[in-house]
Amino acid sequence: MAKSYPVTLIEGDGIGPEICAEMKKVVAATGVKLQFFPAYAGQTGIEKFNDTLPDQTLKLIKKTRVAIKGPLMTPIAKGFGSINVLLRKKLELYANVRPVLSFPAISPYKDVDLVIMRENTEDLYSGIEHEIAPGVVESIKVITRDASTRIAKYAFEYAKRKKRKKVTAIHKANIMKLSDGLFLDCARQVSKSYPGIEYAEMIVDNACMQLVTRPSQFDVLLLENLYGDIVSDLCAGLVGGLGLVPGGNIGKKYAIFESVHGSAPDIAGKGIANPIAIVLTLAMMLDYLGEAKASKAVHQAVVNVLKAKKVQTPDLGGKKTTAQMGDALAKEVSKLI
Ligand code: NAI
């Protein structure tokens, strides 16, 4: 009998439920038995359990060990803190892995094939902020040797496993000499154990310029939390937008897979969100679960559908709906599997 994998599913806010519905069609087409257990957080957590991160949700993720989630809305400059950040910290999902790849017929840049490796637990995302005096606010950036070494090791191990050739540490150590200096020092130390992988460093502002002028020079990008967040969206822009970039938050015990994009309130409920990012996120999760064949088929289905240019959601310049894209992807997966 085929193996069944229990997976926590947080559909999330905004476009989350719409794209997750399409992701489920693709799962069915793979034939892999994913047993989804619904869980709630953020806005729906409040609605259902009066809690942004209900105990039930954390317990369920700890039980299934693997989760896939849609985006969660975070109020801006007020209200509750990011539940995404909280989940990553509580479950020690220290590596945020985001592969960014050019797609035929769609991507403005044709030669992008890089992986963002973002430290996921500290930096300015530690959430330590206070008002010292009226009109003076302090926000504390925390960088530790342990977390920096841990993400650097993960980046090099990932590069080795995936046969990637180069790791570039992105920093601002010319200004933040202590914090980014420590991050760099850890990356340098770790790099010495991987002589087969080239190690480079680049200041973050120059890296942004280099990414939009010559992205093919980059392979694995190693970044602190904030730079990783910003550079992820920049890289998404290189290949056709946030509707195309998947991601995974990986720790020693647990993993939560989620796309780079947010809840997209401007298009939520209109049925036009692109489900490709969550479908590619599913492909990452299948690979993590050891279902390499299904993972490859899902990825190839995305490539084939994009190449054919018949089904395109508005973000890709077309007029098709979320459901039409989901149907096309599921049909293509059925052919490939
Ligand atoms: P966003 O990623 O939601 O949207 C940015 C732009 O990209 C919008 O124009 C949106 O329509 C478009 N977009 C995003 N995903 C798309 C898709 N699948 N198909 C087509 N177009 C897509 O970023 P924004 O507006 O800055 O944030 C909205 C909310 O999402 C905020 O509350 C934010 O905190 C949250 N957020 C949550 C994340 C998560 O749960 N991991 C990640 C990023 C933001």
Residues whose N, C-alpha, C, O or C-beta is under 5 A from the ligand:
A	BS01	NAI	G70 P71 L72 M73 T74 N84 L242 G243 S259 V260 H261 G262 S263 A264 P265 D266 I267 I272 A273 N274 D315
